[in-house]
C-alpha cells in the first residue's frame, strides 16, 4: 500500500539515500537539502510539510510542500499560495504508477489541510525538465509564463487552481 508518512529518525537515512534518474538529478537538490530547507522554513515560522512516499513500509519517494505568504522572499508572490517544493520517486520505482498515485495523495492531503491555502497550488520546475512538465500538466498544472532563478538555474512556475 502506498502512503505519505512523516520523516522520522527511523526512516531519515533511507529518505536521504533515495535517488532520481541521472537525468533528473541535474534538475533538483538532493532530499537532505530539501529537509534542511524545511527546518529553516519551520524556524522562520512558515508552515512546511515534509513526507516520505512509502510502499510496503519502505520509503520510495519524498515530497515537500510549504505555505508561501504573499510578498515574502524569495518568491514575492502577489497572493498566498501553497508551493509543492519537491516531489521525487527513487529511480527503481519510476514508470510503475507509484508517482501518479503518490501525487494524487499529495494534492488530496494539501486540499484537506485547512492550514494551507489549497485554492492556489504552485510548482517550480526546471526549464529543461520536460518530463516533469508533462507529469505536472497531467494533474491540471499549467505554465504561468513566469520564470524564477534559483542558484543561477532557470525555473518555470506551474499553477493549479481548485
TORTOR-467312 format. One record per residue: residue number from 0; residue in one letter; chain; y, x, z negated of N, C-alpha, C in turn. Coordinates in Angstrom, 3 decimals. Each point is the difference from the previous one (the first is absolute). Layout:
<atoms>
<NUM, A, A, <Y, X, Z>, <Y, X, Z>, <Y, X, Z>>;
...
</atoms>
This chain:
<atoms>
<0, X, A, <-1.185, 0.842, 0.000>, <1.185, -0.842, 0.000>, <1.243, 0.883, 0.000>>;
<1, X, A, <0.976, -0.363, 0.796>, <1.247, 0.731, 0.127>, <1.002, -0.533, -1.011>>;
<2, X, A, <0.634, 0.912, -0.752>, <0.957, -0.401, -1.035>, <1.185, 0.955, -0.023>>;
<3, X, A, <1.125, -0.490, -0.532>, <1.134, 0.844, -0.329>, <-0.047, 0.209, -1.507>>;
<4, X, A, <-0.065, 1.252, -0.428>, <-0.091, 0.304, -1.428>, <1.073, 0.994, -0.402>>;
<5, X, A, <0.309, 0.008, -1.301>, <0.962, 0.958, -0.520>, <-0.542, 1.416, 0.124>>;
<6, X, A, <0.911, 0.931, 0.117>, <-0.379, 1.406, -0.035>, <-0.059, 0.405, -1.471>>;
<7, X, A, <-1.116, 0.558, -0.386>, <-0.234, 0.397, -1.386>, <-0.448, 1.463, -0.010>>;
<8, X, A, <-0.129, 0.568, -1.209>, <-0.544, 1.358, -0.086>, <-1.433, 0.044, 0.534>>;
<9, X, A, <-0.684, -1.127, -0.058>, <-1.373, -0.045, 0.488>, <-0.126, 0.097, 1.512>>;
<10, X, A, <1.056, -0.389, 0.746>, <-0.083, 0.062, 1.459>, <1.100, 0.859, 0.636>>;
<11, X, A, <0.884, 0.543, -0.819>, <1.153, 0.760, 0.504>, <-0.402, 1.114, 0.971>>;
<12, X, A, <-0.946, 0.833, -0.392>, <-0.370, 1.136, 0.848>, <-0.640, -0.462, 1.304>>;
<13, X, A, <-0.782, -1.045, -0.065>, <-0.611, -0.530, 1.225>, <1.079, -0.526, 0.950>>;
<14, X, A, <1.026, -0.648, -0.539>, <1.095, -0.516, 0.831>, <0.766, 1.156, 0.650>>;
<15, X, A, <0.228, 1.083, -0.753>, <0.742, 1.124, 0.576>, <-0.808, 0.759, 1.048>>;
<16, X, A, <-1.318, -0.162, 0.003>, <-0.845, 0.676, 0.991>, <-0.208, -0.817, 1.274>>;
<17, X, A, <0.462, -1.236, 0.037>, <-0.128, -0.818, 1.213>, <0.825, 0.622, 1.118>>;
<18, X, A, <-0.517, -0.025, 1.205>, <0.685, 0.622, 1.136>, <0.000, -0.910, 1.217>>;
<19, X, A, <1.159, -0.116, 0.669>, <0.031, -0.713, 1.279>, <-0.600, 0.897, 1.084>>;
<20, X, A, <-0.025, -0.491, 1.230>, <-0.465, 0.852, 1.092>, <1.009, 1.127, 0.195>>;
<21, X, A, <-0.399, 1.026, 0.715>, <0.879, 1.137, 0.236>, <1.309, -0.383, 0.661>>;
<22, X, A, <-0.065, -0.892, 0.990>, <1.215, -0.453, 0.676>, <0.904, -0.764, -0.953>>;
<23, X, A, <-0.578, -0.885, -0.804>, <0.791, -0.809, -0.925>, <0.654, 0.854, -1.079>>;
<24, X, A, <-0.648, 1.071, -0.406>, <0.500, 0.833, -1.099>, <1.378, 0.577, 0.293>>;
<25, X, A, <0.314, 0.223, 1.260>, <1.311, 0.575, 0.303>, <1.139, -1.007, -0.167>>;
<26, X, A, <-0.334, -1.287, -0.148>, <1.027, -1.032, -0.107>, <0.274, -0.451, -1.434>>;
<27, X, A, <-0.697, 0.541, -0.963>, <0.136, -0.539, -1.351>, <-0.127, 1.097, -1.053>>;
<28, X, A, <0.415, -0.333, -1.202>, <-0.200, 0.872, -1.157>, <-1.414, -0.199, -0.518>>;
<29, X, A, <-0.476, 0.927, -0.810>, <-1.295, -0.252, -0.625>, <0.194, -0.943, -1.192>>;
<30, X, A, <-1.094, -0.573, -0.449>, <0.071, -1.018, -1.047>, <0.603, 0.516, -1.303>>;
<31, X, A, <-0.241, 1.262, -0.343>, <0.570, 0.557, -1.228>, <1.527, -0.043, 0.041>>;
<32, X, A, <0.589, 0.249, 1.161>, <1.465, -0.066, 0.126>, <0.497, -1.431, -0.170>>;
<33, X, A, <-0.711, -0.964, 0.565>, <0.394, -1.400, -0.172>, <-0.126, -0.422, -1.468>>;
<34, X, A, <-1.024, 0.482, -0.668>, <-0.169, -0.316, -1.425>, <1.157, 0.606, -0.794>>;
<35, X, A, <0.402, 1.212, 0.334>, <1.141, 0.626, -0.668>, <1.279, -0.798, 0.245>>;
<36, X, A, <0.204, -0.470, 1.223>, <1.162, -0.842, 0.292>, <-0.024, -1.273, -0.840>>;
<37, X, A, <-1.182, -0.600, -0.134>, <-0.130, -1.206, -0.815>, <0.415, 0.259, -1.438>>;
<38, X, A, <-0.408, 1.135, -0.543>, <0.393, 0.372, -1.356>, <1.525, 0.099, -0.111>>;
<39, X, A, <0.627, 0.675, 0.966>, <1.458, 0.138, -0.029>, <0.685, -1.347, 0.169>>;
<40, X, A, <-0.525, -0.858, 0.868>, <0.572, -1.337, 0.165>, <-0.074, -0.792, -1.300>>;
<41, X, A, <-1.137, 0.066, -0.673>, <-0.147, -0.718, -1.265>, <0.962, 0.541, -1.053>>;
<42, X, A, <0.162, 1.319, -0.040>, <0.943, 0.613, -0.941>, <1.436, -0.427, 0.291>>;
<43, X, A, <0.313, -0.251, 1.274>, <1.337, -0.432, 0.405>, <0.188, -1.504, -0.162>>;
<44, X, A, <-1.056, -0.710, -0.421>, <0.114, -1.433, -0.232>, <-0.361, -0.872, 1.186>>;
<45, X, A, <-0.537, 0.598, 1.071>, <-0.418, -0.789, 1.152>, <-1.406, -0.540, -0.242>>;
<46, X, A, <-0.233, -1.179, 0.478>, <-1.317, -0.611, -0.082>, <-0.860, 0.593, 1.111>>;
<47, X, A, <-1.000, 0.777, -0.368>, <-0.843, 0.708, 0.953>, <-1.458, -0.273, -0.351>>;
<48, X, A, <-0.807, -0.291, 0.996>, <-1.414, -0.283, -0.212>, <-0.828, 0.962, 0.831>>;
<49, X, A, <-0.976, 0.621, -0.650>, <-0.920, 0.919, 0.670>, <-1.409, -0.506, -0.256>>;
<50, X, A, <-0.783, -0.128, 1.069>, <-1.361, -0.520, -0.113>, <-0.954, 0.848, 0.833>>;
<51, X, A, <-1.233, -0.005, -0.402>, <-1.045, 0.564, 0.832>, <-0.738, -1.150, 0.680>>;
<52, X, A, <-0.338, 0.202, 1.259>, <-0.871, -0.930, 0.712>, <-1.416, 0.451, -0.356>>;
<53, X, A, <-0.745, -0.891, -0.631>, <-1.311, 0.349, -0.522>, <-1.080, -0.811, 0.706>>;
<54, X, A, <-1.081, 0.671, 0.366>, <-1.149, -0.670, 0.597>, <-1.242, 0.425, -0.774>>;
<55, X, A, <-0.709, -0.982, -0.508>, <-1.207, 0.254, -0.802>, <0.272, 0.995, -1.131>>;
<56, X, A, <1.163, -0.164, -0.632>, <0.345, 0.808, -1.161>, <0.584, 1.364, 0.284>>;
<57, X, A, <0.127, 0.384, 1.281>, <0.521, 1.325, 0.341>, <1.297, -0.123, 0.799>>;
<58, X, A, <0.992, 0.848, -0.297>, <1.244, -0.011, 0.777>, <-0.249, 0.403, 1.448>>;
<59, X, A, <0.512, -0.820, 0.925>, <-0.082, 0.323, 1.426>, <1.391, 0.006, 0.636>>;
<60, X, A, <1.024, -0.366, -0.778>, <1.350, -0.050, 0.538>, <1.031, -0.057, -1.107>>;
<61, X, A, <1.258, -0.034, 0.427>, <1.125, 0.036, -0.926>, <1.131, -0.837, 0.576>>;
<62, X, A, <0.740, -0.669, -0.894>, <1.167, -0.775, 0.422>, <1.069, 0.084, -1.094>>;
<63, X, A, <1.253, -0.013, 0.454>, <1.143, 0.049, -0.912>, <1.068, -0.929, 0.540>>;
<64, X, A, <0.529, -0.856, -0.874>, <1.147, -0.807, 0.403>, <1.035, 0.021, -1.115>>;
<65, X, A, <1.271, -0.148, 0.400>, <1.105, 0.132, -0.940>, <1.083, -1.023, 0.320>>;
<66, X, A, <0.600, -0.537, -1.048>, <1.148, -0.889, 0.157>, <1.222, 0.874, 0.245>>;
<67, X, A, <0.676, -0.195, 1.120>, <1.172, 0.791, 0.346>, <1.244, -0.881, -0.105>>;
<68, X, A, <0.837, 0.253, -1.008>, <1.234, -0.780, -0.135>, <0.982, 0.329, 1.131>>;
<69, X, A, <0.772, -0.986, 0.397>, <0.975, 0.227, 1.069>, <1.005, 1.075, -0.425>>;
<70, X, A, <0.506, 0.682, 0.960>, <1.038, 1.038, -0.096>, <-0.389, 1.233, -0.813>>;
<71, X, A, <-1.220, 0.079, -0.511>, <-0.424, 1.147, -0.790>, <-0.640, 1.043, 0.917>>;
<72, X, A, <0.320, 1.257, -0.227>, <-0.558, 1.091, 0.800>, <-1.464, 0.190, -0.285>>;
<73, X, A, <-0.746, 0.581, 0.886>, <0.489, 0.645, 1.215>, <0.112, -0.934, 1.199>>;
<74, X, A, <-0.339, -1.282, -0.164>, <-0.081, -0.886, 1.160>, <1.270, -0.794, 0.270>>;
<75, X, A, <0.751, -0.372, -1.025>, <1.258, -0.739, 0.147>, <-0.178, -1.263, 0.841>>;
<76, X, A, <-0.951, -0.836, -0.412>, <-0.276, -1.245, 0.708>, <1.095, -1.022, -0.252>>;
<77, X, A, <0.128, -0.959, 0.905>, <1.013, -1.041, -0.145>, <-0.447, -1.131, -0.915>>;
<78, X, A, <-1.313, -0.081, -0.280>, <-0.518, -0.991, -0.939>, <-1.250, 0.559, -0.665>>;
<79, X, A, <-0.346, -0.553, -1.157>, <-1.194, 0.435, -0.711>, <-1.227, -0.188, 0.888>>;
<80, X, A, <-0.976, 0.867, -0.169>, <-1.223, -0.093, 0.800>, <-1.146, 0.673, -0.738>>;
<81, X, A, <-1.202, -0.275, 0.452>, <-1.184, 0.703, -0.474>, <-0.452, 0.919, 1.121>>;
<82, X, A, <-0.135, 1.277, -0.328>, <-0.407, 1.002, 0.969>, <-1.448, 0.394, -0.262>>;
<83, X, A, <-0.851, -0.183, 0.999>, <-1.356, 0.538, -0.072>, <0.152, 1.455, 0.433>>;
<84, X, A, <0.021, 0.868, -0.995>, <0.367, 1.398, 0.208>, <-1.164, 0.859, 0.460>>;
<85, X, A, <-1.217, -0.418, -0.302>, <-1.172, 0.766, 0.421>, <-1.181, -0.950, 0.137>>;
<86, X, A, <-0.769, 0.220, 1.043>, <-1.260, -0.713, 0.173>, <-0.912, 0.910, 0.793>>;
<87, X, A, <-1.139, 0.340, -0.567>, <-0.928, 0.878, 0.703>, <-1.428, -0.299, -0.396>>;
<88, X, A, <-0.895, 0.275, 0.936>, <-1.436, -0.035, -0.258>, <-0.558, 1.373, 0.314>>;
<89, X, A, <-0.967, 0.414, -0.792>, <-0.667, 1.261, 0.263>, <-0.618, -0.036, 1.391>>;
<90, X, A, <0.022, 1.137, 0.672>, <-0.488, 0.084, 1.383>, <-1.429, -0.492, 0.172>>;
<91, X, A, <-0.831, 0.125, -1.038>, <-1.399, -0.431, 0.100>, <-0.157, -1.524, -0.038>>;
<92, X, A, <1.066, -0.726, -0.336>, <-0.083, -1.459, -0.112>, <0.857, -0.723, 1.035>>;
<93, X, A, <0.578, 0.731, 0.915>, <0.828, -0.610, 1.029>, <-0.858, -0.560, 1.130>>;
<94, X, A, <0.538, -1.024, 0.678>, <-0.684, -0.589, 1.137>, <-1.141, -0.932, -0.370>>;
<95, X, A, <-0.061, -0.415, -1.277>, <-1.099, -0.849, -0.467>, <0.478, -1.341, -0.565>>;
<96, X, A, <1.309, -0.274, 0.157>, <0.553, -1.259, -0.488>, <0.551, 0.052, -1.418>>;
<97, X, A, <-0.204, 1.101, -0.699>, <0.492, 0.101, -1.384>, <1.532, -0.008, -0.059>>;
<98, X, A, <0.628, 0.661, 0.956>, <1.462, 0.056, 0.014>, <0.622, -1.370, 0.140>>;
<99, X, A, <-0.503, -0.788, 0.928>, <0.527, -1.359, 0.199>, <-0.197, -0.841, -1.253>>;
<100, X, A, <-1.182, 0.054, -0.569>, <-0.285, -0.785, -1.206>, <0.881, 0.446, -1.159>>;
<101, X, A, <0.162, 1.310, -0.160>, <0.812, 0.511, -1.103>, <1.472, -0.357, 0.197>>;
<102, X, A, <0.492, 0.107, 1.226>, <1.415, -0.296, 0.233>, <0.303, -1.470, -0.242>>;
<103, X, A, <-0.928, -0.880, 0.343>, <0.170, -1.422, -0.326>, <0.128, -0.182, -1.511>>;
<104, X, A, <-0.813, 0.727, -0.766>, <0.076, -0.081, -1.457>, <1.327, 0.538, -0.524>>;
<105, X, A, <0.511, 1.053, 0.615>, <1.287, 0.568, -0.408>, <1.111, -1.034, 0.179>>;
<106, X, A, <0.061, -0.602, 1.166>, <1.038, -1.002, 0.261>, <-0.134, -1.167, -0.970>>;
<107, X, A, <-1.222, -0.473, -0.227>, <-0.215, -1.111, -0.937>, <0.422, 0.390, -1.416>>;
<108, X, A, <-0.291, 1.214, -0.420>, <0.371, 0.449, -1.349>, <1.513, 0.059, -0.160>>;
<109, X, A, <0.695, 0.482, 1.008>, <1.465, 0.056, -0.063>, <0.579, -1.402, -0.060>>;
<110, X, A, <-0.485, -0.876, 0.869>, <0.532, -1.371, 0.050>, <-0.310, -0.786, -1.262>>;
<111, X, A, <-1.080, 0.348, -0.699>, <-0.372, -0.722, -1.225>, <0.740, 0.512, -1.230>>;
<112, X, A, <0.627, 1.143, 0.081>, <0.665, 0.617, -1.148>, <1.483, -0.371, 0.012>>;
<113, X, A, <0.409, -0.870, -0.909>, <1.378, -0.499, -0.022>, <1.030, 1.087, -0.293>>;
<114, X, A, <-0.447, 1.157, -0.472>, <0.943, 1.096, -0.261>, <0.501, 0.637, 1.285>>;
<115, X, A, <-0.698, -0.224, 1.114>, <0.388, 0.600, 1.270>, <0.700, -1.023, 0.875>>;
<116, X, A, <0.904, 0.494, 0.830>, <0.655, -0.845, 0.985>, <-0.926, -0.034, 1.206>>;
<117, X, A, <-0.860, -1.001, 0.029>, <-1.039, -0.041, 1.026>, <0.464, -0.673, 1.286>>;
<118, X, A, <1.246, -0.455, 0.065>, <0.458, -0.633, 1.228>, <0.368, 1.026, 1.058>>;
<119, X, A, <0.135, 1.251, -0.392>, <0.343, 1.060, 0.955>, <-0.834, 1.234, -0.317>>;
<120, X, A, <-0.977, 0.264, 0.843>, <-0.856, 1.168, -0.166>, <0.382, 1.032, 1.050>>;
<121, X, A, <0.123, 1.237, -0.419>, <0.356, 1.082, 0.902>, <-1.062, 1.086, -0.014>>;
<122, X, A, <-0.093, 0.707, 1.110>, <-0.855, 1.176, 0.115>, <0.792, 1.043, 0.770>>;
<123, X, A, <-0.093, 1.239, -0.442>, <0.520, 1.128, 0.761>, <-1.194, 0.689, 0.643>>;
<124, X, A, <0.081, 0.229, 1.290>, <-1.129, 0.595, 0.715>, <0.530, 1.065, 0.957>>;
<125, X, A, <-0.643, 1.146, 0.015>, <0.428, 1.097, 0.865>, <0.106, -0.485, 1.442>>;
<126, X, A, <1.045, 0.427, 0.679>, <0.277, -0.423, 1.374>, <-1.204, 0.228, 0.920>>;
<127, X, A, <-0.705, 1.096, -0.180>, <-1.100, 0.353, 0.906>, <-1.345, -0.605, -0.395>>;
<128, X, A, <-0.079, -0.690, -1.116>, <-1.274, -0.529, -0.489>, <-0.293, -1.363, 0.637>>;
<129, X, A, <-0.275, 0.019, 1.292>, <-0.195, -1.237, 0.774>, <-1.185, -0.828, -0.501>>;
<130, X, A, <-1.046, 0.664, -0.462>, <-1.165, -0.719, -0.525>, <0.400, -0.860, -1.212>>;
<131, X, A, <0.810, 0.566, -0.886>, <0.469, -0.757, -1.166>, <0.960, -1.108, 0.413>>;
<132, X, A, <0.852, 0.260, 0.988>, <0.910, -1.045, 0.497>, <-0.806, -1.229, 0.402>>;
<133, X, A, <-1.036, 0.208, 0.796>, <-0.829, -1.114, 0.475>, <-0.690, -0.705, -1.163>>;
<134, X, A, <-0.479, 0.767, -0.979>, <-0.663, -0.589, -1.170>, <0.954, -0.934, -0.727>>;
<135, X, A, <1.206, 0.469, -0.317>, <0.952, -0.817, -0.753>, <0.490, -1.202, 0.813>>;
<136, X, A, <0.151, 0.168, 1.302>, <0.423, -1.115, 0.844>, <-1.026, -1.129, 0.000>>;
<137, X, A, <-1.288, 0.332, -0.137>, <-1.037, -1.047, -0.082>, <0.181, -0.878, -1.237>>;
<138, X, A, <0.732, 0.493, -0.990>, <0.242, -0.769, -1.225>, <1.384, -0.645, -0.011>>;
<139, X, A, <0.642, -0.057, 1.148>, <1.274, -0.687, 0.118>, <1.220, 0.857, -0.285>>;
<140, X, A, <-0.178, 1.296, -0.165>, <1.145, 0.893, -0.175>, <0.589, 0.304, 1.381>>;
<141, X, A, <1.318, 0.014, 0.062>, <0.674, 0.314, 1.254>, <0.948, 1.172, -0.221>>;
<142, X, A, <0.185, 0.788, 1.055>, <0.947, 1.114, -0.063>, <1.404, -0.582, -0.082>>;
<143, X, A, <0.799, 0.537, -0.912>, <1.367, -0.500, -0.145>, <0.971, 0.688, 0.945>>;
<144, X, A, <-0.416, 1.119, 0.574>, <0.900, 0.779, 0.846>, <0.771, 1.045, -0.784>>;
<145, X, A, <-0.108, -0.052, -1.324>, <0.698, 0.981, -0.836>, <-0.937, 1.151, -0.322>>;
<146, X, A, <0.585, 1.168, -0.148>, <-0.769, 1.193, -0.330>, <0.447, 0.552, -1.352>>;
<147, X, A, <-0.868, 0.798, -0.585>, <0.281, 0.685, -1.267>, <-0.574, 1.411, 0.123>>;
<148, X, A, <0.728, 0.983, -0.477>, <-0.485, 1.369, 0.035>, <-0.403, 0.398, -1.416>>;
<149, X, A, <-1.245, 0.457, -0.131>, <-0.522, 0.455, -1.290>, <-0.612, 1.376, 0.222>>;
<150, X, A, <0.469, 0.972, -0.750>, <-0.504, 1.383, 0.131>, <0.074, 0.467, 1.458>>;
<151, X, A, <1.130, -0.296, 0.652>, <0.254, 0.401, 1.394>, <-0.968, -0.617, 1.003>>;
<152, X, A, <-0.691, -1.064, -0.382>, <-0.918, -0.695, 0.901>, <0.526, -1.419, 0.252>>;
<153, X, A, <-0.055, -0.483, 1.250>, <0.514, -1.338, 0.326>, <-1.023, -1.102, -0.294>>;
<154, X, A, <0.459, -1.026, -0.657>, <-0.828, -1.166, -0.332>, <0.662, -1.258, 0.528>>;
<155, X, A, <-0.829, -0.989, 0.326>, <0.484, -1.317, 0.427>, <-0.203, -0.996, -1.136>>;
<156, X, A, <0.931, -0.932, -0.114>, <-0.146, -1.092, -0.945>, <-0.772, -1.138, 0.674>>;
<157, X, A, <-0.952, -0.559, -0.712>, <-0.699, -1.210, 0.403>, <0.278, -1.048, -1.066>>;
<158, X, A, <0.166, -1.247, 0.409>, <0.319, -1.069, -0.947>, <-0.887, -1.200, 0.267>>;
<159, X, A, <-0.338, -0.667, -1.100>, <-0.759, -1.259, 0.079>, <0.655, -0.970, -0.961>>;
<160, X, A, <0.357, -1.166, 0.481>, <0.554, -1.015, -0.876>, <-1.033, -1.099, -0.184>>;
<161, X, A, <0.014, -0.599, -1.176>, <-0.976, -1.056, -0.281>, <0.636, -1.363, 0.071>>;
</atoms>
